[in-house]
Amino acid sequence: MTAEGFLEGRRLQMARGVLLQCIMGGYPPARFYGSDDGDLALNADPQQIHRLPWSSQPRALAICDADELSGESSRLSTRGQLKEVIARYAARGLAPVVATELEFFVFAPNTDPSQPFLPPLGLDGRREDGHSAFSISSNNGLRPFFSEVYACMAALGLPRDTFMHEMGVSQFEINLLHGDPLLLADQTFLFKHLLKEVALKHGLTVVCMAKPLAHTPGSSMHIHQSLVESASGRNVFSDEAGEPTAMFRHFIGGLQAGMADFTALFAPNVNSYQRLCHPYASPNNACWSHDNRAAGLRIPASSPVARRVENRLPGADANPYLAIAASLAAGLHGIENELEPTPAIQGEFAVPDSLSLPCTLHAALERLKRSQLAKELFGNEFVEGYIASKTMELTSFLDEITPWERRVLAAQA
């Protein structure tokens, strides 16, 4: 839209079906978004209108809510779903506090998708070989790229906590500062968009796949969650003596009750399960623990005022609005129904069947399809439409024969 049209308040409309567009560009049958495929109104959030600092031409981006023409939020909107979950907490006098940790890879351009990703050439003319985890070396030659990333984050008002080189080859992580869940979802979305745009300017490729390289750790989007009283700001996960509260237990119990049903929301792509099934500290379970990275739900070591629950299941490929909404909705379900968690686990442990999670996209979609809890929390229209779109993506993947199949199976009698 032109700047003049935007400033005049001209309404921008979009077909409802676009909210269910699959990643290949197609759409499920129209019955999943209304047979008429009528319009939605895109209403810009006035707090999320940003001049794009990496653009050579004056351009701005506005994050919008997708609303029905009658005024209410569209049930197909993931941002709308998150706002609804936050409102349910507010009705109980509570406000969730969230932080995200996003991992990503920086690669050289990859013009042939049949070939593996490669790290960029370093300043010494070599490619990184995986010995740079948590290193402060600048040999990878990415300092100009990251300098512009930092400058663009500042221009967009994205505060960062820590930035580090992660375990994978040319893999990095940013921790965004904790705050309001909707704000953090917006910031996570903006940061991922920023990364890809700035990388293109520097002749690089940023990849937020869950598992872009074999034999290498995948990329997560861990979600840290706590709850405070809306009036006082007190963390309700700790009592006056600094001990865990019943609400803390119930929140964990709700997450344990919902994680298997919601796995397809936290791990939305075929590739997501490559990360989960080759763990490298990416646990595919609903166990909880104090500071054990093998558990799907980890309680980081912290003071009572900072007591929180870290959901380690979501990958970097997850929709931040939907992943945060699903995690918080599960926790609220536990609070409302006073669900008790299983005993905490420590050290090495075997995952009981009751706490194991789906390990393929097909299994996760089947579990979501059977989930009454998902339909109660997100509505039939959203759940059925999401499954329809993701089923199209799964079918498209299964329509291709992989290099492994040709290499290994072609010679079999």
N, C-alpha and C positions, 0 to 999 in steps of 0.2 A: 504494500500500500504506500502511496506517496505520503510524505510528511504532512502535506497540506490536508489530505483527506483524513489522516489520523487525528490531527489537531482540531479539525472541524467536528470530530466525533462521529464520522461516518461509520456505520455498523458493518463489520466484516462477518460474513456468513460462510458456513462450510457444511457440506453434506454429512449427515450423521455417520454414514458408513466409513468415513475416513478414520474414525477412532478405532475401527477394527481392521484397518488395512494391514496385511501381513508384511513381513520384512522383504518378500520378493516383489511386493507391489500389488498383489491381487486382493480380492475381497471374498469373504464367505457369502453364502446366500443372503439375499436381502431380508429374509425373515428374522435374521439376528439383529438387525438395526432398524427395523420398521420397513414394511414393504414399499412405502412411498419414498424412502431414502430422503426425507425432508431435511431442511437446513437446521443447523445449530448456530447460535450467535457466539462469536469469540470476543469476550470482554476482557480487555487488558487489565492486569493488576497494576495499579498506579505505582506500587512500590517496586515493580519489576520491569521497568522500561530502561533499557541500557543502550548507550552509544557504543558501538563495537570498535574498540581501540585498535584491533588488528586490520581493519578494513581501510584500504587506500582511499575509498570514496566514503562520504558521510552516510553511514547506515546505522540503524538502530534495531534492536530486537525487543519485543514485548512478549512476556509470558502471559498467556491468556487463560481464562476459565472458559470451558465449553458448556454453554447453558442452552437449555431449550428455549424456543422463542417465547414460551409462556413465562419464562423467568427463572424456573428452578434449574439446579445443576443437572447436567446429563448424567445418567447412571452409568454411561459408558466411559466417563472421564476419570482417569486415574487420579488426577489432581483433585477432582471433586470427591472421589472416594476418600482421599486422605483428609480433606477438610471436614467431611462428615464424621470420621473417627475422632478427630480433634474436638469437634463439637460435643460428641458423646462424653468425652472426658470432662469438658467444661461444665456440662450439666451436673457432674458429680463434684464440682469444685476443684478439679484437678487439671494440671497442664503437663503434658509430656515434654521432656527435654531430650533431644536427640543429637548425636554426632555421627558422621559417616567417615569411614576410612576407605579410600578408593585406591586400588592398585591398577597399574596400566603398564603396557610395554611401549617402548619407542624403537621403531625399526627403520631400516633403510626402505626405500620404495620397493613394493612387491608387485611387479607388473604381470607376473604369471602365477595365478592362484594355485597351480599344481605344484609349485615349489615352496619349500619352507621359508618362513620369515627369517631374515638375517638382521643382526644388530648393525648400526651404522659404522662406518669406518672411523676409528679413533684418530687422535692427533698423531699417533705413531704409525698410521697406515694400516693398523690391524683392527680386527673386530673383537669386541669383548668376548671372553670365553667362559664367563660365569664365576669369576673369582672376585667380583666387585661388590658383593652384598655388604650393605651398611658402610661402604667406603666413602671417603671424602675426596677421592681422586677425581680430577677433571679430564683424565686421559680420553674419555669417551667422546670428547669434542662437542658435548651437548650444552655447554655453558651458555652460548648465545641463545639457544632455544629456550632454556629455562629462565634466562634473564627476561626474555619477552613474556614468558608465561607469568612470571611474578608481577611484571609491570601491568599486564592485562588484568590479572586478578585484582590488583589495587584499583585500577580504573573502574572495574565492575563492582567494587565493594565486596570482594570475596576474601574474608579474613582467613588466613591459614595458620594452623598450629605447627605441625612439623612436616617436613618433606625429606624423604630418604630414598636411597637405592635399596630395593628389595632383593629377595633371594634369587630371582630369575635373571636370565641374561637380558640386560638392558631393561629391567623391570623396576618401576618406581612406585612410591606410595605417597599420598598426601592425606593428612588428617585435618578435616575441617573442624572449626570451633563449634562446640555444642550450642544448641539454641532451640528455637521453635521448630517443630517438625516440618511445617510447610516451607519455612525459610530454608532449612537445610536441604530439603528435596529440590527446591529451586536452585540453590547454590551448587548442588551436586550435578544437576542437569547442565547448568551454565558452565561449570568447570569442564565437563566432558566435551561440550561443544567448543569451548575455548581451546582445549588441548588439540583437537583435530585441526582447527583452523590455523592455529599458530604453527603446528607441525608442517602443514602444507607450505607455508611461507618459507620454511627452513629446509625444504626438500626431504622431509621425514614423514613417516607414517606412525601415527599413534593408534594402538589397537586395544580396545576394551573387551575383547573376547575373554571368556572365563578361562580358556586353556588354549592359547595360540601355539605353544611349543610342546612337543613330546618330551618326556623325561625332565620336565621343568615345572616348578610350582606354578599354579594358576593364579588368576587375579580375582580378588574378592572385593566385596563392598560391605565390610562389617558395619553393623548398626549398633551403636551404644544408646541405651535407653534408660531414663529414670523418670520419676514422677514427682512433681512438687505441688503443694497446695497453691491454688491460684491466688489466694489472698495474701499469704505470708511468704511464699517462695520456699517453704521448708520441704526438704526431701522426705517424702512419706515412706521411702524404703528403709529408713532408719528411725528408731525411737529416740527419746530424750537421753537414754543411756548409751546410744550409739549402736544398739543391737538391731539385727534385721527384724522387720515388722511382718505381721500376717499378710499385709498387702504385697510386700515383696515376694513372699512365698506364693501367693495366689497368682501374681503376675507371671512367675516362672511356670507355675502349673498350667496357666492358660497357653503359654508358648508351647509347652510340651504337648498339650492337647491339640494344637493347631498346626504344628510344623509339617507333619506328614501330609495333611490336607492341602496345605499352602505351598508345598515344595515347588509346584509348577509356577508359582508367582515369584518365588525367590530365585529359581533356576529355570529361566524361561526358554532356553534354547537347547538344541541337541548337544552342542558343545559344552553346555553347562555341566553335564554329567561326566565329561572327561575330567573336569576339575574335581568333582566330588568323589569319583571312583578311583582316583589316584591321589590320595588325600594331601600329603605335604602340608599338614596343619589346616586342611579344608575339610572338616569333619561332616560326614553325612549321617548325623544322628541327632536325636532330641535329648541327649543326656545333658546334665548341667554340672558345673564344677566351679570350685574356687581356683581361678588362675591356672586352669589346665586347657591348653590349646587343642587338645584332642576332643574336647566336648563341643557340641554344637551351640550350647549356651554357656558362656564363660562369665564369671563374676571377677572382673579385674581387681587386683590388689589396689585398694584406695582407702581414703578416710571415710567415716560414716556419712559425711555430708555429700560425698561424691559416689555413694554406693549406686551401682548401675548394673544392667544386664546387657551383655554383648551377644548379639545374634550373629554367629559366624557363618551361617548358611548362604546368604545372598552372594552372588558373584558380581563382578564389575559390569556384567552384561545386563543386570537386572534394572528394571524401570525404578528409579529411586522413589517416585511417588507411591507406586504400588507396593514395593518391598517394605517401605516404612509403614504404610497403611496396614498391610497384612500383619506385620510384627506387632504393632500397637493394638490392632483389633484383637489379636489372639490374647495379648496380655490383659486387655480389658475384659474379655470373655472369662478369663480366670478369676479376675477380681469380682465380677458380677455373680459368679457361681461358686466363689470361695473354693476353687480347685487347689488341692495340695500337690506339690511336686513329688517326684520320686526322691529317694535319698541322693545327696550329692555324691559324685564319684571323684576319685583322685588316683593319680598314678596311671599305670597301664590297666586297661579294663576291656572287657568284652561287652559289646552293645547288645542288650536284650532285644528280642524280636519286637517287643511293644514300643521300643524307642528307635527302631531303624526307620529309614526314610526311603522313598522311591529312588531307584538308581538309574532310571532312564526317563526320557521325556514322555514316552508312551505310558509308562507306569504312573508317572506323576499326573498326567492328564486324566487317566482313568480314576485315580484317587480323588482328584478335584471334582470330577463328574459325579462321584458318589457322595460328595461332602454336603451334608445338610448344613453344617456350620458355615461353610463358605457362602451358601445361598442366603442364609440368615444375615450374615454380616455384610455381604456385598450385593445381594439381590440376584435373582435368576437371570435377568437380562445381561448383566455384566459377566457372570460366570459362564453362561452358555455362549455368549459372543466371544469371550476370551478363548474358550476351548475350541470353538470353531476356527478361529484365526490360527491358533497354534497347531491345530490338526493339519491345516493346509501346509504349514511350514514343515511339519514332520513328514508329510506325504511327499513334499518336494525333495527333501533329503533322501528319502527311501527310493526315489525314482532314479538316483544316481548310483553308479558302481564305483567304489573307491579304488585308489591305487593298491591298497593292501589286498583287496579281493583279487585283483588281476595278478598281482605279484605272487601271492601265496596259493590261491585256489585254482588258478588256470592249469597248473600241471597235475592236479589230482585226477586220478582215474575215475 
